[in-house]
Amino acid sequence: CSLRQPIILTSITFMGNLLIGRAWRIGSIISSTATFASSSDEIDTLGMARLKVMNALSKLSQLGRYVRSCGREKFGTSNRGIRRAITFADSIFVVIVLLIPQLVLQIVNLSVPSVRMGSVQILEGEGHYTCESRAGPYVLIVGIVLAAIPFGISLLINIESKGIPDKFRELDDIVASMTSSFWVLLSTLPTVGMIGQTQPNARAYLMTASVLSFVLPLSYNIALTRLQNVTMSTGLARGNANSKQGSSIQRQTKRTSSSSSRDGKVKDDPQILQAAEETAIMGKMFDTMGSTSKAVAMNQDILTLFKVEGDDFSWETGFTLPEIHSLGPKSLEVVVKTLLGSSKLWRSFLYMNPDNEEAKRWGTKCCTDALDIFDRAPAKTQVSDRSVIFPVYSLMSNIAKTMAYEYVPPNTNNMSREEFEKTLSENFVKETHYQQYHQCRALALQADVMRRQGKYEDALSVIDEMKSIYNPHLHSRVLMKEYVTDHCVEIIAASTFWLHHFGRNDEALRLCDQVVDTMLPEIEAIDLVTKSTILTPICRTLAKQRQSGAAKKALELYRTHVSDPVALAGGKVHPSASMSMCVSIMIILKCCSSGGEVYDDLSTDIAHMLNRKDPVFFETTCLAYFDAAWSTMCAEACLCLAKITGCNSQDESSDLIKEGLKCLEASAKTLKKEDGTIVNSIAHSYYSQILSELENLSAPV
């Protein structure tokens, strides 16, 4: 008797809390953070109430993270604009916290004798008993209210709202379940009241049916239905592939004949597009929750939907020419976007493990496949918005830029790497004619390719053409949204160091001022990678000036916009803007601005340079973006420190010189191919200069 009420009410409350936790997690993942963090005149009273509930649940989740991190993660910090994974632990914490009031009530119910349910004999001599409490039904009523509240909240946060697909809203399912429960209770509870205690067995059966009326409809309408939907969506692609070869040929023939209209244009299959859309939503959820491998599997299932030969999609074989020709315009867009998304997912594996050859291969192949498919598909003439392919060009350029020099992307028809990149940039420029900000991005890509091939004067000419179109105030934010970063301002900033290198110093300084005054303010404070990419070449250019004021300006710029914000962000920044990189660059700037004099934290900087452990990808990343091997920049930092410490500590100076020469050994390998060809002329000139100064400093007097 004493356990029955706590078990039943706690279980029902837990089910309601699970509905809340699920709806909150899905809503937080799929909708934009800004939707939850802002209000609008368009939101009605009900929508505002939902908004407040969602914000309250998010606060509970942040509290859970704060507790689990033992205070290391700040409580109440805003996540607006930052994609954050909402883990299973977050949702379970919310569910358990919401369960606490019911748990406290039932613990009191069990612990206090005056309110605890007890067994009371109702018919003397018959051996029939019932459960009663001396406190009356008040505790039971409060328990029922606490059990009902979660279902009311779950209805509220499942109302129609912007950003939540109908497939993930459970309002109708919850209402259907509650309606079923209502009709069952309408028939069982009056009957229980009529028979009273005269028929104990019948009363027990009716009470059991009443309790099950809460559980079974929810289990059927939500749990079972959702499980079937997931199984059908993820199994559609593979289920057809496992059929017999005869039915496969029949399916192919049917699709091919039904996918062309009388005018010869390829048509889309609405059912396949619908299945692809549902699977894409699930893939996006897996990605946001941090399940990258599952997101990749979802994308593979989407691509399998467009196979017409009965096989699963394979990253190795991709699509055949007949399959490419069978794609309608919408199908072509889905395939291109899915391959683009898959490439990004594969590259996220590379961030975790730079030596993952499989991720490197498939990430690159997804991009080249997308370009190849879009180029060959007849349906591309029917695509209304050709900008669907533009991000693929951009990502492919970034891949080619950061991969090891010896690596040649697949599917390039035996082209050399140089030819492939040149063709890629030219095609991108052709595709983006008369589309201003896309054209700016394409020209930035073309200039970057020319830079990597040593054609700096040609690259500067293309940048001049781009600057005639590019308007930072109009284009920068749009470029950031479309292409993750503003490549235009990045390549303009990089060109300042080229101008300085080629003796056009006045032009370089004017361009530095233009970037800092008109372009840098358009970059948001949280975009630390972009700011680092912009300011590193500018600060290097300023630091090379003979006036100490220019070096001090460079130090202040880098400290304000990059170094200090990165330090505040801790480990929550991209590795390419890590504190290790910032410290080494700051050392060079501090040494240049100090005029060769001892400065604060000098000993700390010396210890950093002698004991640092930088990621391997720093070397090629800096070469691609800053025209300098990372090891050469570290050697310059050692050189600057050795010059300052030479008068005070010969031992420290000697150690720094040895470390600098060791760094330059790595630079020599980076900057020359096996046949002796120089990879980057500006980077090699910089390396030669630092090597000469270090050798002179190490030579005995």
C-alpha positions in Angstrom: 0.0 0.0 0.0 2.7 2.5 1.0 4.7 1.9 -2.2 1.9 1.8 -4.8 1.2 5.6 -4.9 4.8 6.7 -5.0 5.7 4.2 -7.8 2.8 5.1 -10.0 2.9 8.9 -9.6 6.7 9.1 -9.9 6.7 6.9 -13.0 4.0 9.0 -14.7 5.7 12.2 -13.8 9.0 10.8 -15.2 7.2 10.0 -18.5 6.0 13.6 -18.7 9.4 15.0 -17.9 10.9 12.8 -20.7 8.5 14.5 -23.1 9.6 17.9 -21.9 13.3 16.9 -22.1 13.0 15.5 -25.6 11.0 18.5 -26.9 13.5 21.0 -25.3 16.5 19.2 -26.7 15.1 18.9 -30.3 14.0 22.5 -30.2 17.3 23.8 -28.9 19.2 21.8 -31.5 17.2 22.6 -34.6 16.1 26.2 -33.9 18.6 29.0 -34.0 19.9 30.1 -30.6 18.8 33.7 -31.4 15.1 32.5 -31.6 15.3 31.5 -28.0 17.3 34.4 -26.9 15.2 37.2 -28.4 11.7 38.4 -28.5 9.6 39.7 -31.3 6.3 41.6 -31.8 5.2 38.7 -34.0 5.3 36.2 -31.0 1.9 35.8 -29.4 1.2 35.2 -25.7 1.4 31.5 -26.1 4.6 31.7 -28.1 6.1 34.0 -25.4 5.2 31.5 -22.7 6.9 28.8 -24.7 9.9 31.0 -25.1 10.2 31.5 -21.4 9.9 27.8 -20.6 12.6 27.0 -23.2 14.9 29.6 -21.7 14.2 28.3 -18.2 15.1 24.7 -19.3 18.2 26.0 -21.0 19.2 27.6 -17.7 18.7 24.3 -15.9 21.0 22.7 -18.5 23.7 25.3 -18.0 23.4 24.7 -14.2 24.0 21.0 -14.9 27.1 21.7 -16.9 28.4 24.1 -14.2 27.9 21.4 -11.6 29.5 18.6 -13.7 32.5 20.7 -14.5 33.0 21.6 -10.8 32.7 25.3 -11.6 35.1 25.3 -14.6 32.4 26.2 -17.1 30.9 29.6 -16.4 27.2 29.6 -15.5 24.8 31.9 -17.4 27.2 32.6 -20.3 25.4 33.2 -23.6 25.8 30.7 -26.5 24.3 32.9 -29.1 26.0 32.5 -32.4 28.0 29.5 -31.3 26.8 26.0 -32.3 26.7 24.0 -29.1 26.0 20.3 -28.8 23.2 19.5 -26.3 24.2 16.1 -24.9 22.2 13.3 -23.5 23.5 14.2 -20.1 22.1 17.7 -20.4 18.6 16.5 -21.2 18.7 13.8 -18.4 19.8 16.5 -15.9 16.8 18.6 -16.9 14.4 15.6 -16.5 15.8 14.7 -13.1 15.6 18.2 -11.8 11.9 18.5 -12.9 11.3 15.2 -11.1 12.5 16.5 -7.7 9.2 18.0 -6.5 7.4 14.7 -7.0 10.2 12.8 -5.4 10.2 15.0 -2.3 6.4 14.6 -2.0 6.6 10.8 -2.2 9.5 10.6 0.2 7.5 12.6 2.7 4.5 10.3 1.9 6.7 7.3 2.8 8.5 8.8 5.7 5.7 10.4 7.8 3.5 7.8 9.5 0.5 10.2 9.6 0.3 10.5 5.8 1.6 7.1 4.8 -0.9 4.8 3.1 -1.8 1.8 5.1 -3.8 -1.4 4.6 -7.2 -1.3 6.2 -9.7 -4.2 6.4 -13.0 -3.2 4.8 -15.2 -6.3 5.3 -14.8 -8.0 8.6 -14.3 -11.7 8.3 -14.0 -11.6 4.5 -10.2 -10.8 4.4 -10.6 -7.9 2.0 -8.4 -4.8 2.5 -8.0 -1.4 1.0 -5.3 1.3 1.1 -6.1 4.4 3.1 -4.3 7.4 4.7 -5.2 9.1 7.9 -4.4 12.4 6.3 -7.1 12.0 3.7 -6.7 12.4 -0.1 -4.7 15.7 0.0 -1.3 14.1 -0.6 -2.7 12.1 -3.5 -4.3 15.2 -5.1 -1.0 17.1 -4.9 0.8 14.1 -6.4 -1.7 14.0 -9.3 -1.3 17.7 -9.9 2.5 17.3 -10.0 2.2 14.4 -12.4 -0.1 16.4 -14.7 2.0 19.6 -14.8 4.8 18.0 -17.0 2.2 17.0 -19.6 0.8 20.5 -19.7 4.4 21.9 -20.2 5.1 19.4 -22.9 2.0 20.5 -24.8 3.1 24.1 -24.4 6.6 23.6 -25.8 5.3 21.4 -28.6 3.1 24.2 -30.1 4.0 25.3 -33.6 7.1 27.4 -33.7 9.5 28.8 -36.2 12.5 26.5 -36.9 10.9 23.2 -35.6 9.8 20.9 -38.5 6.4 19.3 -38.0 8.0 15.9 -38.0 9.6 16.7 -34.7 6.6 18.4 -33.0 4.7 15.9 -30.8 1.7 18.1 -29.9 -0.8 16.0 -31.9 0.6 12.8 -30.5 0.4 14.0 -26.9 -3.1 15.3 -27.4 -4.2 12.0 -29.0 -2.7 10.1 -26.0 -4.4 12.4 -23.5 -7.7 12.0 -25.3 -7.4 8.2 -25.2 -6.6 8.5 -21.5 -9.6 10.8 -20.9 -12.1 8.4 -22.4 -10.7 5.4 -20.5 -10.8 7.4 -17.2 -14.3 8.6 -18.1 -15.4 4.9 -18.1 -13.3 3.5 -15.3 -13.4 6.1 -12.5 -17.2 6.5 -12.3 -17.5 2.7 -12.2 -14.9 2.6 -9.4 -17.0 5.1 -7.5 -20.2 3.2 -8.0 -19.0 -0.3 -6.9 -17.0 1.2 -4.0 -15.4 -1.5 -1.8 -18.0 -4.1 -2.5 -16.0 -5.7 -5.4 -12.3 -5.5 -4.6 -11.1 -7.4 -7.6 -13.1 -5.4 -10.0 -12.0 -2.2 -8.3 -8.3 -3.4 -8.7 -8.7 -4.2 -12.4 -10.4 -0.8 -13.1 -7.6 1.1 -11.2 -5.0 -0.8 -13.2 -6.7 0.1 -16.5 -6.8 3.8 -15.3 -3.1 3.8 -14.7 -2.3 2.0 -18.0 -4.4 4.6 -19.8 -1.6 7.1 -19.2 1.2 4.7 -20.2 0.1 2.7 -23.2 -1.2 5.6 -25.4 2.0 7.5 -25.0 4.1 4.5 -25.7 2.2 3.8 -28.8 1.6 7.3 -30.2 5.1 8.6 -29.5 7.7 5.9 -28.7 6.6 3.3 -31.2 5.6 5.7 -33.9 9.0 7.6 -33.7 10.9 4.3 -33.7 9.0 3.2 -36.9 9.7 6.6 -38.6 13.4 6.3 -37.9 13.5 2.8 -39.0 11.7 3.6 -42.3 13.7 6.7 -43.1 17.1 5.1 -42.4 16.1 1.8 -43.9 14.5 3.1 -47.1 17.8 3.5 -48.9 19.2 0.1 -47.8 15.9 -1.8 -48.0 15.6 -1.3 -51.8 19.3 -2.2 -52.3 18.8 -5.6 -50.8 16.1 -6.7 -53.3 16.7 -9.1 -56.1 18.6 -8.0 -59.2 15.5 -8.4 -61.4 13.4 -6.0 -59.2 16.5 -3.7 -59.2 16.5 -3.5 -63.0 12.7 -3.0 -62.9 13.0 -0.1 -60.4 15.8 1.5 -62.5 13.7 1.3 -65.6 10.7 2.6 -63.9 12.5 5.6 -62.4 14.3 6.4 -65.6 11.2 6.4 -67.7 9.2 8.4 -65.1 11.9 11.0 -64.5 11.9 12.5 -67.9 9.2 14.8 -69.4 8.1 15.1 -73.0 10.5 18.0 -73.5 13.4 15.8 -72.3 13.9 17.6 -69.0 14.7 15.4 -66.0 12.0 15.4 -63.3 12.4 14.8 -59.5 10.8 12.0 -57.5 8.9 13.7 -54.7 9.0 10.7 -52.5 12.7 10.4 -52.6 13.1 14.1 -52.0 10.8 13.8 -48.9 12.8 10.9 -47.6 16.1 12.8 -48.2 14.7 15.8 -46.3 13.7 13.7 -43.3 17.0 11.9 -43.2 18.9 15.2 -43.5 17.1 16.6 -40.4 18.2 13.6 -38.5 21.7 13.9 -39.8 21.8 17.6 -38.7 20.7 16.6 -35.2 23.4 13.9 -34.9 26.0 16.4 -36.1 24.9 19.1 -33.6 24.8 16.5 -30.8 28.4 15.6 -31.6 27.7 12.2 -33.2 29.8 12.9 -36.3 30.0 9.2 -37.5 26.2 8.9 -37.3 25.8 12.1 -39.3 28.1 10.7 -41.9 26.0 7.5 -42.0 22.8 9.6 -42.5 24.4 11.4 -45.4 25.4 8.1 -47.0 21.8 7.0 -46.7 20.6 10.2 -48.4 23.0 9.6 -51.3 21.9 6.0 -51.5 18.3 7.2 -52.3 19.6 8.6 -55.6 21.3 5.4 -56.7 19.4 3.7 -59.5 21.3 0.5 -59.8 20.2 -1.1 -56.5 23.5 -0.6 -54.6 24.3 1.3 -51.5 26.2 4.5 -52.1 30.0 4.1 -51.7 32.4 6.9 -51.0 34.9 5.1 -53.2 32.7 4.6 -56.4 30.3 7.5 -56.0 27.7 7.9 -58.8 27.9 6.4 -62.3 27.2 8.6 -65.4 23.7 7.2 -65.9 22.9 8.0 -62.3 24.1 11.5 -62.7 22.0 11.9 -65.9 18.9 10.7 -64.0 19.1 13.4 -61.4 16.4 16.1 -61.5 17.2 19.7 -60.6 16.1 19.4 -56.9 17.8 16.0 -56.7 21.0 17.5 -58.0 20.9 20.3 -55.4 20.4 17.7 -52.6 23.2 15.5 -53.8 25.6 18.5 -54.1 24.7 19.8 -50.6 24.9 16.4 -49.1 28.4 15.8 -50.6 29.4 19.3 -49.3 28.2 18.5 -45.8 29.9 15.1 -45.9 33.2 16.7 -46.8 32.9 19.0 -43.8 32.1 16.1 -41.6 35.1 14.1 -42.8 37.3 17.1 -42.2 36.0 17.4 -38.7 37.6 13.9 -38.1 40.8 15.4 -39.4 40.8 18.1 -36.7 40.6 15.3 -34.1 43.3 13.2 -35.8 45.4 14.9 -38.5 46.9 11.5 -39.5 43.5 10.1 -40.5 44.1 9.2 -44.1 40.6 7.9 -44.7 39.1 11.2 -43.5 41.5 13.1 -45.7 40.7 11.0 -48.8 36.9 11.0 -48.5 36.7 14.6 -47.4 38.5 15.7 -50.5 36.7 13.2 -52.8 33.3 14.4 -51.7 34.2 17.9 -52.9 35.6 16.7 -56.2 32.6 14.4 -56.7 30.2 17.3 -56.1 32.0 19.5 -58.7 32.2 16.6 -61.2 28.5 15.7 -60.8 27.3 19.3 -61.1 29.4 19.8 -64.2 28.1 16.6 -65.9 24.4 16.6 -64.8 22.0 17.8 -67.6 19.7 19.1 -64.9 22.1 21.9 -63.9 20.5 24.0 -66.7 17.2 23.7 -64.8 18.7 24.7 -61.4 17.3 28.1 -60.6 20.0 29.1 -58.1 23.5 28.0 -59.2 25.0 29.3 -56.0 24.4 25.8 -54.5 27.8 24.9 -56.0 29.7 28.0 -54.9 30.5 26.7 -51.3 32.0 23.5 -52.9 34.5 25.6 -54.9 35.4 27.5 -51.7 35.9 24.4 -49.6 37.8 22.6 -52.3 40.2 25.6 -52.5 40.6 25.5 -48.7 41.4 21.7 -48.9 43.9 22.2 -51.6 45.4 25.1 -49.7 46.0 23.3 -46.4 46.8 19.7 -47.6 50.4 18.6 -47.8 52.0 19.8 -51.0 52.6 16.3 -52.4 48.9 15.4 -52.0 47.0 15.5 -55.3 43.2 15.4 -55.0 41.4 12.4 -56.6 39.1 12.7 -59.7 41.4 15.3 -61.3 41.8 13.3 -64.6 45.6 13.1 -64.1 46.0 16.9 -63.9 48.9 18.2 -61.9 48.0 19.9 -58.7 48.8 23.3 -60.2 46.6 22.7 -63.2 43.7 21.5 -61.0 43.8 24.5 -58.8 44.1 26.9 -61.7 41.1 25.3 -63.5 39.1 25.3 -60.2 39.6 29.1 -59.7 38.8 29.9 -63.3 35.6 27.9 -63.3 34.6 29.5 -60.0 35.1 33.0 -61.5 33.0 32.1 -64.6 30.2 30.6 -62.4 29.9 33.8 -60.3 29.7 36.5 -63.0 27.2 39.3 -62.1 26.8 38.0 -58.5 28.7 40.5 -56.5 29.7 39.0 -53.2 30.1 35.5 -54.8 32.3 37.1 -57.5 34.4 38.7 -54.8 34.9 35.3 -53.1 35.8 33.7 -56.5 38.4 36.4 -57.2 39.8 36.0 -53.8 40.2 32.3 -54.5 41.9 33.0 -57.8 44.3 35.4 -56.2 45.1 32.9 -53.5 45.8 30.2 -56.1 48.1 32.5 -58.0 49.9 33.3 -54.7 50.4 29.6 -54.0 51.9 29.2 -57.5 54.3 32.1 -56.9 52.5 34.5 -59.3 52.3 37.4 -56.8 52.1 40.2 -59.3 49.2 38.5 -61.1 47.6 37.9 -57.7 47.9 41.6 -56.8 46.2 42.5 -60.1 43.3 40.2 -59.3 43.0 41.7 -55.8 42.8 45.2 -57.4 39.9 43.9 -59.5 38.2 42.4 -56.5 38.6 45.6 -54.4 36.7 47.5 -57.1 33.7 45.3 -56.3 34.2 44.5 -52.7 32.4 46.6 -50.1 33.2 45.5 -46.6 30.1 47.1 -45.1 27.8 45.3 -47.6 29.6 42.1 -48.2 31.6 41.1 -45.2 28.8 39.7 -43.0 27.2 38.0 -46.0 30.5 36.3 -46.9 31.0 35.2 -43.3 27.5 33.6 -43.3 27.9 31.9 -46.7 31.6 30.9 -46.6 32.4 30.8 -42.8 35.0 33.5 -43.1 35.6 36.7 -45.2 38.2 35.4 -47.6 38.3 38.8 -49.4 39.7 40.8 -46.4 42.0 37.9 -45.6 43.6 37.9 -49.0 43.8 41.8 -49.0 45.5 41.6 -45.6 47.9 38.9 -46.8 48.9 41.2 -49.8 50.3 43.8 -47.4 53.2 41.6 -46.7 53.7 40.9 -50.4 53.9 44.6 -51.1 56.4 45.1 -48.4 58.5 42.2 -49.6 58.6 43.6 -53.1 59.7 47.1 -51.9 56.3 48.8 -52.3 56.3 49.7 -48.6 54.2 52.9 -48.8 51.4 51.0 -50.6 51.7 48.3 -47.9 51.3 50.7 -45.1 48.3 52.5 -46.7 46.6 49.1 -47.3 47.3 48.2 -43.6 45.5 51.3 -42.5 42.6 50.7 -44.9 42.1 47.1 -43.6 42.3 48.1 -39.9 40.0 51.2 -40.3 37.4 50.0 -42.7 37.4 46.2 -42.9 38.4 44.9 -39.5 35.4 46.5 -37.7 33.0 44.4 -39.8 34.4 41.2 -38.3 32.5 40.1 -35.2 34.5 39.8 -31.9 33.9 36.1 -31.6 35.4 35.4 -35.1 38.9 35.0 -33.7 40.2 32.8 -36.5 39.3 35.4 -39.1 40.8 38.2 -37.0 44.0 36.2 -36.5 44.3 35.5 -40.2 43.8 39.2 -41.0 46.0 40.7 -38.4 49.0 38.3 -38.5 50.3 39.6 -42.0 49.4 43.2 -41.1 51.3 43.0 -37.8 54.3 41.3 -39.5 54.3 44.2 -42.0 54.2 46.8 -39.3 56.8 45.1 -37.2 59.2 45.2 -40.1 59.2 49.0 -40.2 62.1 50.8 -38.8 59.9 53.1 -36.6 59.2 51.6 -33.2 55.8 53.2 -33.2 54.7 50.9 -36.0 55.8 47.9 -34.1 53.9 49.1 -30.9 50.8 49.7 -33.0 51.1 46.1 -34.3 51.5 44.8 -30.7 48.4 46.7 -29.5 46.3 45.5 -32.5 47.2 41.9 -32.0 46.9 42.0 -28.3 43.5 43.7 -28.4 41.8 41.7 -31.2 43.5 38.3 -31.0 45.8 37.4 -28.1 43.6 38.6 -25.1 40.3 37.3 -26.5 41.9 33.9 -27.3 43.2 33.8 -23.7 39.7 34.6 -22.4 38.1 31.9 -24.6 40.4 29.3 -23.3 40.1 26.0 -25.2 36.9 27.0 -27.0 38.6 28.4 -30.1 39.7 26.7 -33.3 43.2 25.2 -33.1 44.5 27.5 -35.7 43.9 30.4 -33.3 45.2 28.6 -30.3 47.1 30.3 -27.5 50.3 28.5 -28.5 50.3 30.3 -31.8 49.4 33.6 -30.3 52.2 33.5 -27.7 54.9 33.0 -30.3 53.6 35.8 -32.5 53.3 38.1 -29.5 56.9 37.4 -28.6 58.1 38.7 -32.0 55.9 41.8 -31.7 57.0 42.5 -28.1 60.6 42.1 -29.0 60.3 44.5 -32.0 58.3 47.1 -30.0 60.7 47.0 -27.0 63.6 48.2 -29.2 65.8 45.3 -28.0 65.3 46.1 -24.3 64.2 43.7 -21.6 60.5 43.7 -21.1 58.0 42.2 -18.6 57.4 38.4 -18.8 60.6 37.9 -20.8 61.6 34.8 -18.8 58.1 33.4 -19.3 58.4 33.9 -23.1 61.9 32.2 -23.1 60.5 29.2 -21.2 57.6 29.0 -23.7 59.9 28.9 -26.8 62.2 26.3 -25.3 59.4 24.0 -24.1 56.6 24.5 -26.6 54.9 21.6 -28.4 53.0 22.8 -31.4 50.6 20.8 -33.5 52.0 19.5 -36.8 49.5 21.3 -38.9 50.7 24.7 -37.8 53.6 24.4 -40.2 51.6 24.1 -43.5 48.7 26.3 -42.2 51.0 29.2 -41.7 52.7 28.6 -45.0 49.3 28.7 -46.7 48.0 31.8 -45.0 51.0 33.9 -44.0 53.7 33.0 -46.6 55.9 31.7 -43.8 56.6 28.3 -42.4 55.6 28.2 -38.7 59.0 26.8 -37.8 60.6 29.9 -39.4 58.3 32.2 -37.3 59.4 30.3 -34.2 63.0 30.7 -35.2 62.5 34.4 -35.5 61.0 34.5 -32.0 64.1 32.6 -30.7 66.3 35.1 -32.6 64.6 38.1 -31.1 64.8 36.7 -27.5 68.4 35.7 -28.0 69.4 39.2 -29.0 67.8 40.6 -25.9 69.2 38.0 -23.5 72.7 37.9 -25.1 74.0 40.6 -22.8 72.6 39.2 -19.6 72.7 35.4 -20.0 74.9 33.7 -22.5 73.5 30.2 -21.5 69.9 31.3 -22.3 71.0 33.0 -25.5 72.8 29.9 -26.6 69.8 27.7 -25.9 67.6 30.0 -27.9 70.0 30.0 -30.8 70.1 26.2 -30.8 66.3 26.0 -30.7 66.1 28.5 -33.5 68.5 26.6 -35.8 66.6 23.4 -35.0 63.4 25.1 -36.1 65.0 26.2 -39.3 66.0 22.6 -40.1 62.2 21.9 -40.2 61.7 25.0 -42.3 64.2 23.7 -44.9 62.2 20.5 -45.3 58.9 22.4 -45.6 60.1 25.0 -48.1 61.7 22.7 -50.6 60.4 19.7 -52.5 62.5 16.6 -53.0 63.8 17.9 -56.3 65.0 21.1 -54.7 62.2 23.3 -56.1 61.2 26.1 -53.7 57.6 25.9 -52.6 57.1 29.5 -51.6 59.6 32.3 -52.6 58.6 34.8 -50.0 58.6 32.2 -47.2 62.0 30.9 -48.4 63.4 34.5 -48.5 62.2 35.0 -44.9 63.8 31.7 -43.9 67.1 32.7 -45.5 67.1 36.0 -43.6 66.5 34.4 -40.2 69.0 31.7 -40.9 71.7 34.3 -41.7 71.0 36.3 -38.6 71.0 33.2 -36.3 74.3 31.9 -37.8 75.9 35.4 -37.4 74.7 35.5 -33.8 76.0 32.0 -33.0 79.4 32.7 -34.6 82.3 33.1 -32.1 83.4 36.7 -31.6 
